[in-house]
Amino acid sequence: MDTLTKMALGLLGYLTPKPPSGESQPVVALPPAETTGGLPLMEALRRRRSERRFLPRALEPQMLSNLLWAACGINRSDVGGRTAPSAMNAQEVDVYLALPQGLYRYDPGHHGLQRRVEQDVRRATGYQDFVDDAPLDLIFVADHARMKLVPASKREAYASVAAGAMAQNIALYCASAGLVGVVRAWFDRTALTQAMGLGPDEQILLSQTVGFPGADIPETKAD
């Protein structure tokens, strides 16, 4: 679906999810994340780039596990510390996965996925045409109810910083693992909120599409 069509459907209130494809499971256990190896940090930073062309190839379970752990997985089990910072340890930002099989939420504590909606909501995650068929569209959602110690006027800013840190963690993992991605903020917030079934305290902050590169990528590319 092209961008203009999606914008028109959004204005009419018709930018809705599709039925799921493939096996949709209520709970998906992920293999333990591989927390060693990969590129040196400076090399990953050098290779970090945004890309908007993706192969229609799903990420293998191990790669998906590694990516989500990099985003906000537990890296200090004794204190429940995460790979991304959170003001006052509110851990207010959830990572959702829009997959062909349905919409899932990443659970860092159990390192697994919990299905939230048994529909394919990918086309509602952005006005860009490539999101409809990309193998993975991530959505970062802040739950303001978890931020009781943060003044209301600062909650969106604090949550946005946390989501940005997660998105950069993902971008660096992609650079190290041969994946590509792009962070996006152009979406129909009302349509996506409804498609995800979010509550009044939940706010969508960012989206990020991830997958295997759909074309040769030059060695250096500005973004």
C-alpha positions, 0 to 999 in steps of 0.5 A: 500500500503506497503512502498516499493511500495509507494517509487517505485511509488514516483520515477516513479511519480505515487504517486497520490491521489485517488478519494474522499469517503464520502460526500465532502463539499466545506466548513465545519463549526465546532462546537465551541471548548470546551476550558475547562476541559481535563487532567491536563498539567503534566498528559497529558505530562506524557501520550504523546507518538507516535503511528503508529496503528490507528482504521479506525474511523473518529473523531467526529466533536466536537473532530476535533474542539477541536483538531484544536483549540488546534493546532492554534485556536484563544484564545484571540479574542481581539487581534486575538492571537493563541494557538501556537506562531508565530514570528512577528505574521506572522501566516505563518503556515497553517494546512491542513487536508487530509481526505477521503472526500478531502483535507481541510485547517483549517481557525482559524478566522472562526474556520472551514474547507475550501476544497482545493482539492476534492481528497483523498491525504492521501497516498501521505502524507508519505511513511509509510503504515498506512497513506493511511487509517488513519482517519486524516493526518495533513500537516503543510505548511509554506507560506513564502509570509507572512514572509516579515519582516523575513530575507529569510535565517531564514524563514524556521527555524522560520516556523519550530518552529511554526509548531513544537509548533502546533504539540506538542499542538496536541499531548497533546490534543491527550493524554488528549482526548484518541487519539494517533498520530505521527509526520512524516517528511518522505514523497515525497515532490514533490508528496505531493506538487503537490497533494495539489496544493501548490504555489511556496511560500508554503513549506511543513514542517511536517505531523502528523497522528491522530486517535483512538488507534488501539491496547492496549497501555502500560502505559509507552512507550518511543519515 
